[in-house]
Amino acid sequence: HDHPVPYVPPDDGGPPGQTGDHNDAPVTRTDHRAKTHLGYQVKQLGLGAYRWETPHGLARVVTGHGTRRIQLLKTTDGTTIGELYDTPYDLRIAFN
């Protein structure tokens, strides 16, 4: 298990209550190394849902139902403010 939001020791200014079900994710050794040493970022979106972002800006949402490619919406300073999901269907809307 690992913290999707990195743990900051209290002596270094970390807030109390950082460890719990709200900030805990089962990860493999490869996941942990990618996040810790390769610059990948992970954000827990909800129970069992995680958004992974590569150092190159590619993003995926991982859930128990699988992995979906997403496109991140970012501000000019690089802050993520949302995400767009590809639809698996050829969706067409006709206006009369």
Order of alpha helices (4+ residues) and beta strands (2+ residues): alpha-beta-beta-beta-beta-beta
